[in-house]
Amino acid sequence: MFQEPEVPPATHPPSPGRVYVLRIWHEPGDLPTGSAWRASIKEGTLGDRRYFASVDDCIDHLYGELIRR
């Protein structure tokens, strides 16, 4: 039987975190534009969803959000 390892009590409360929902999908395209990977991100369950033309744009946005707070 599997038993969870004991975790020692925390000496200080954990810092608050954030939850993001990241969605990545592939859109096939016609030549010459070709296909592209798209992305969207939403903070928590109530946040606005933002759409990005590329995964790189999404990661840049997420990085900016994390260093700003």
C-alpha positions as CSV (number, residue, x, y, z in Angstrom):
1,M,0.0,0.0,0.0
2,F,1.3,3.5,-0.9
3,Q,1.7,5.9,1.9
4,E,2.2,9.7,1.4
5,P,5.5,10.9,3.0
6,E,5.2,13.1,6.0
7,V,5.8,16.7,5.3
8,P,7.2,18.8,8.1
9,P,5.1,21.8,9.2
10,A,6.0,25.0,7.4
11,T,7.9,27.6,9.5
12,H,6.2,30.4,7.5
13,P,3.1,30.6,5.4
14,P,3.7,30.0,1.7
15,S,3.6,33.0,-0.6
16,P,0.4,33.5,-2.5
17,G,0.6,32.1,-6.0
18,R,-1.4,32.5,-9.2
19,V,-3.1,30.0,-11.4
20,Y,-3.1,30.4,-15.2
21,V,-4.9,28.4,-17.8
22,L,-2.7,28.1,-20.9
23,R,-4.1,26.8,-24.1
24,I,-2.0,26.1,-27.2
25,W,-3.3,24.8,-30.5
26,H,-2.1,24.3,-34.1
27,E,-3.8,26.1,-36.9
28,P,-3.1,24.7,-40.4
29,G,-2.7,27.3,-43.0
30,D,-2.6,27.8,-46.8
31,L,0.6,28.5,-48.6
32,P,2.4,31.0,-48.5
33,T,1.4,31.8,-44.9
34,G,1.9,28.2,-43.7
35,S,0.6,26.8,-40.4
36,A,1.0,28.4,-37.0
37,W,0.9,27.6,-33.3
38,R,-1.5,29.9,-31.4
39,A,-2.0,30.4,-27.7
40,S,-4.3,31.9,-25.1
41,I,-4.0,32.5,-21.4
42,K,-6.4,33.2,-18.7
43,E,-5.6,34.1,-15.1
44,G,-7.7,32.0,-12.7
45,T,-11.3,31.1,-13.4
46,L,-12.6,34.7,-13.6
47,G,-9.9,36.4,-15.5
48,D,-10.1,37.7,-19.1
49,R,-8.8,35.4,-21.8
50,R,-6.1,36.9,-24.0
51,Y,-5.2,35.5,-27.4
52,F,-1.8,35.5,-29.0
53,A,-0.7,35.0,-32.6
54,S,2.3,32.9,-31.4
55,V,3.4,30.9,-28.4
56,D,6.4,33.2,-28.1
57,D,4.1,36.3,-27.8
58,C,2.2,34.4,-25.0
59,I,5.4,33.5,-23.1
60,D,6.6,37.1,-23.4
61,H,3.3,38.4,-21.9
62,L,3.4,35.8,-19.1
63,Y,7.0,36.7,-18.3
64,G,6.1,40.4,-18.1
65,E,3.2,39.6,-15.8
66,L,5.3,37.6,-13.4
67,I,8.1,40.2,-13.1
68,R,5.7,43.1,-12.7
69,R,4.0,41.6,-9.6
